[in-house]
Amino acid sequence: RLLPLINGRFAIQTVQGFAIYDEADLTTAIQFIPVEPPGWPNAALSASAEYLIWRDENGRLFVQRLADGAIILEVPGNPNGWDHPSFHLSPQGNFGWLFDGEAYSDELPVVTLYRLQDGAELVQFRGNLPQFTSDEAFFVRDTVEGLLIYHTTRLTEPLYTVPRDEEISIWNIDLTADWLQITKYLRAEERPLVELRDVATGELLHTHPLANDEIRVTLSPDGQSLAVTFKQDDGADSPTVVATGVRLYTVSGELRHEFLAPQISAVPVPSACAGVWTSGHSDLVYSLISVDFAPDGRSFSVTFSDYVATPVTHLYATDSGEKLAEFAGYESLFVANGRTFISLSTNGLVQQWDTTAPDA
């Protein structure tokens, strides 16, 4: 696995532990954090690479400070191996959320906020896991009443509430440092609606209706672009996907570029009838796994897969739409200001790309 850090660093997780690298030199790890016993731990590094979260064989959860090895938080876990309670980190690694809820329980999970510098417990409530803005200035809770927006200096009293309309069947939210994006699916409408608000005030700045074939929206960190995935079928009784990809819009709704998924090469497989071969694919194109923007919003990556063949990831320039890189695999990340893109191919090759030039 590839794990994003800050200050131009990233980590590679292996069965032995975590190797930390700097984008200035990919040939030598600047730090190695072993995991004992070796294996695939339920562990991850924070964005600041200051804390390690891991479990022991009894399911007990630990938050460990890497500078001196001190355990700042220890939580009894489930010996059956269930992933609760679980621990989640804010984007910059300054806060952590303990999410403690039993499976199949009618009671809402208990969420506890900690300050990781000293392990201090800050606030506790029942509900879903909150989301932080990328600069950790605000966080948002999705509740029955609506979205509650807090400033991290005022943890108990929300700044404002975005009410939940009873006509909304479901909504998805996304945050940057400045923007709150709400994708609303209304019971009476076939087309979902995207709202973009000022996260500090709640002021509605833009709305963007999605087309009938559009599915999921990703907001760029600079708040200037929307990457919208789409999927089209042939309309048959057993529909076959004929086109899928990403449309890139400005926040005001102007279509800038459209990127189509590559065609799938059919893989013949033997059928139950002797001597008869059939295609192993029902669709003609790859499906989309993920869309990720660089921190500066100037480039973004799209990962395609048909769940049989090797996943493929493309890197595009946001302004020109030019394809900058392509590799076989789905593990990738942006580091520093977005000029460096790291890819981990399915053959184990780690490559560093310059996002300002094609194939560099």
C-alpha positions, 0 to 999 in steps of 0.5 A, a space after each residue: 500500500 501507498 500512504 500519503 504523508 505531508 512535507 513531500 513524504 509518503 510511506 510504503 506499507 509492507 508485511 514487515 512494516 512502514 518505510 517512509 520516503 521523501 520525494 527528493 530521493 526514492 532510492 533510500 527510506 528515511 525511516 522504517 517502522 517495524 510491525 511485530 509480528 510481521 503481517 498485514 496489520 490493521 494499521 495506518 500512518 497519520 498524514 503527519 507521520 507522527 502517529 501509528 494506529 495498530 491492533 494486537 492479536 486480541 483486537 486491542 487498539 493502540 495509538 502510538 507516537 513515533 517520536 518516542 514510541 509512547 502509547 498515547 491511547 489504548 482501547 480494548 478491542 474485540 477479540 473476534 477480530 471485528 473492526 470496532 471500536 475503530 480509530 480515524 485521523 483528521 487530514 493533518 493528523 492533529 485530531 483523532 476520532 474513536 468510533 465505537 458501535 456494536 454491529 446490528 445495534 439499534 443504538 447510535 455509535 459513540 464518537 469521541 474526539 481526541 487531541 493527538 498531541 497529548 491524547 486529551 479527550 475533547 468531546 463525545 457524542 452519539 452519531 455518525 463519523 464526522 468529516 474534517 475540512 482539509 485544513 482542519 479548521 471545520 468539521 461536519 456532522 451528518 445528523 437526522 436534523 441535517 448537517 451540523 458545522 463546527 469550528 475546531 475551536 468550538 467543539 460543542 456548539 455548531 456554527 450553523 445547520 444545513 437542514 435536511 429536507 424531507 424530500 431528500 432520500 439521501 445526500 453525500 457530502 465532501 469538504 475542502 478547506 473552503 467548500 462544503 459540497 452536498 450532492 442531494 438525491 430527491 425522491 421526486 426528481 430523477 436528477 441529483 443536484 449538487 450544492 456548493 456552499 461556503 463552509 465557514 458561513 453556509 452561504 449557497 454559492 453554486 448549484 449543479 444539476 447532474 445529467 441522467 447518466 451521471 453518478 458521483 461527484 468529486 470536488 477539487 481541493 481548490 474549489 474550481 472543478 467538479 469531476 463527475 463520473 458517468 455510465 451509459 448502457 444500451 437500454 436492453 433488458 439485460 443492459 450492457 455498459 457501452 461508455 463510462 468515464 469522467 466529465 470535468 466541469 467548472 463549479 459554475 457548470 461549464 463542461 471542460 473535458 470528457 475522459 472515456 474509460 478504455 475499451 476492454 479486450 475480451 478474454 475468451 473462457 471455455 464454456 460448459 459446452 465442449 469446444 465452445 468459447 465465450 467472452 469473460 466480460 459482459 461490458 465493453 468498457 472498464 468501470 471507474 474505481 476512483 477519482 483523486 485530485 492533486 492538492 493544487 487542483 492542477 491534475 487528477 488521477 482516474 482509476 479504471 477496472 473491469 474486476 478481472 483484468 489489471 486495473 489501469 490508472 490515468 493521470 490528466 492535466 486539469 486545464 488542458 485535459 492532456 493525459 500525463 501518465 498511465 500505469 497498470 495498478 490502482 495504488 497512487 497518491 499526490 505529495 507536496 504541492 501536487 507536482 509529484 505523483 507516486 504510483 505503485 504498479 501491480 508488478 511492484 514498481 514504484 514510479 515518481 511522475 512530474 505532473 507538469 509534463 507528459 510521461 515525465 
